[in-house]
């Protein structure tokens, strides 16, 4: 039996008037790009790939969420 993913717990959403929810995005493919701004791989590879997905697919079918997180160097961020 399939279960739905738990709702995202996010401190703040930026660049949107309405915070996205998984329930609200149900029926779409959801790409979540978790990134850190000081991560060279995230900036040079992950974010451009997420942007390409966003530009390639119809927003009625695919949702792309950027999730900035700090996985190292907490004091610098």
Residue pairs with C-beta under 8 A, 6 or more apart in sequence:
4 22
4 26
5 22
6 22
7 21
7 22
7 23
8 20
8 21
8 22
8 67
10 19
10 67
13 19
13 20
20 63
20 65
22 30
25 63
28 60
28 61
28 62
28 63
29 57
29 61
29 62
29 63
30 62
30 63
30 65
31 50
31 53
31 62
31 63
31 64
31 65
32 65
32 67
33 46
33 47
33 49
33 50
33 64
33 65
33 66
33 67
34 67
34 68
34 69
35 42
35 43
35 46
35 47
35 66
35 67
35 68
35 69
36 42
36 68
36 69
36 70
36 71
36 72
36 77
37 43
37 68
37 77
38 72
38 73
38 76
38 77
39 46
39 71
47 66
50 64
50 66
51 64
53 62
53 64
54 62
54 64
70 77
